[in-house]
């Protein structure tokens, strides 16, 4: 518990410093924002979207099919009523 609070405190302190301490003309988050909105990064994002688009579409359909199967109740039977105690 104490270890988790310590790690959380360190993360909050780092985020505070990254948002407020200037590194040149911008803060750390300002530099990240400038890099993210630059032309080369836009090209990279578009390239990744074009390349990974079909794979992400297939993954979305797979997950959607699984969710639909669970909602309909057709599964492997691991969550069936036979495992529940009857009173």
Steps between C-alpha positions, in 0.01 A plus 500: 500500500775744597701399195202572274446840657869578458492406131181703451667800665802471273275480192302808609823693566641406159177598324496833686860571399436396140208744482658798675882500468614667177755314288608779270193678363253222586426252775547126441132462412529804269784331312301177472199693367716681243658174384161322484353774276802528267486402131730194529291366789181550299655297218597229749150487651342477153742223398430299812125546453523377140722205588335390823144593399399158365643321803321728744175458307531121525575524872198724557274255315642208702438678830154612389413141407614380841297764679194416293543129580520574872192722486303224323614249759665269251835419647711208606268420788742617766245747630199272484241456772609142571803628691286710731372341820124445510308580817 
